[in-house]
């Protein structure tokens, strides 16, 4: 379990000559190369004793002496799973700091069993996702993509008043599903706009939803009332195909569905039928399968914006996640609790 807030982390004694924790990188070679190129790892060497020249991509193939000395693992996309066998080779490991969002791909039950403390930069990764979603909502209500498509075909100025009747962001209703990090940040970003925000989250008390600036709503009621519905729920067995044919049918004609969470939350076949019929619009940054077959009509429909999982951190935004993670390593080195610690209970409520 992560250390309770306000308690000191259990850090082993270090030599008086170097108080920096012995740290190793565990991640894919491609993301490592990107971080090196961007200079994102430069700060880490100042707060940790680390060889940043190469990452561990396979614990079984890594040097046994190096593994035995590791106190902190600094992980990113492509980190190998921390199985019981891997942990048995790292007896001094006390903390895993993930410089990205979800930890589900490499943190196993064995990590919690060994009392290893875990931190994630998911809070930093939530920022660009919320920004992407805000842009999607504003463009969807304005029908920017549809109008741009028509303009490219006709290459004539459309008659403004009749053509744009019913479009715009004035007093539209936006339904946010999930008071996750992204969901909460998105609600903050929506405050300056003249929009009514509905929020559904089964773990959230109605008073908490109102405190965030949203009206609490039952899921189906939210779907019926919203002009744009945006999904920020975790990928769990009970959320699989949350938007099936039945729930999609509840959306008002012309509504937009935005999904930057996980593709499995939407029944792709059912949604495709609605989009081909022209009844709905969609902004899809994630799909199931993750890459749709080349024959999918979603690539070319004018009422669909399809992007290849780019809402999260990209380019120089990766440096922000790294900075947040390095701050966590620095807190660890000082014996302070993590600011963004993650426990096993939180995995059932996060992406």
Secondary structure as UniProt FT lines:
FT   TURN            5..6
FT   TURN            16..17
FT   STRAND          21..26
FT   HELIX           29..38
FT   TURN            39..43
FT   HELIX           44..47
FT   STRAND          48..50
FT   TURN            52..53
FT   HELIX           59..61
FT   HELIX           64..69
FT   STRAND          72..75
FT   TURN            77..78
FT   HELIX           84..88
FT   TURN            91..92
FT   STRAND          95..98
FT   TURN            104..106
FT   HELIX           109..113
FT   TURN            114..115
FT   STRAND          117..120
FT   HELIX           122..142
FT   HELIX           144..154
FT   HELIX           160..163
FT   TURN            164..166
FT   TURN            170..171
FT   STRAND          172..177
FT   HELIX           181..190
FT   TURN            191..192
FT   STRAND          195..200
FT   TURN            202..203
FT   HELIX           206..212
FT   STRAND          215..216
FT   HELIX           219..225
FT   STRAND          228..231
FT   HELIX           237..239
FT   TURN            240..241
FT   HELIX           245..250
FT   TURN            253..254
FT   STRAND          256..259
FT   HELIX           263..265
FT   HELIX           268..277
FT   STRAND          281..284
FT   TURN            294..295
FT   HELIX           297..299
FT   TURN            302..303
FT   STRAND          304..306
FT   TURN            315..316
FT   HELIX           317..333
FT   TURN            334..335
FT   HELIX           344..349
//
